[in-house]
Amino acid sequence: MKISARIEDGNAILSLTTISSRSMLKVNDADRLADDLERFLTDPDAEAINRHYRLVPHETGLIVHAIQGDFDLPWRHITTVVDGLRANV
């Protein structure tokens, strides 16, 4: 399993690739997404974040809710996603 992220025109693209499939989620107006995700690394019990997207913590990670759908982000992949989002800035 590989999770990656990038920013395109202010929107985040989160990708999940496995041996047999690939899924993507576009998160609109995601300029603050990296900071919001990183917040949960220092405080896993933080309240859910509501912007143009919603971040909801659960036992194994975060659920990223966006207009186009949901993306389950395990705790161990948050740093990778944050780094990917910031690499494009």
Buried (B, 14 or more C-beta within 10 A) or exposed (E): EEBBBBBEEEBBBBBBEEEEEEEEBBBBEBBBBBEBBBBBEEEBEEEEBEBBBBBBBEEEBBBBBBEEEEBBBEBEBBEBBBEBBEEEE
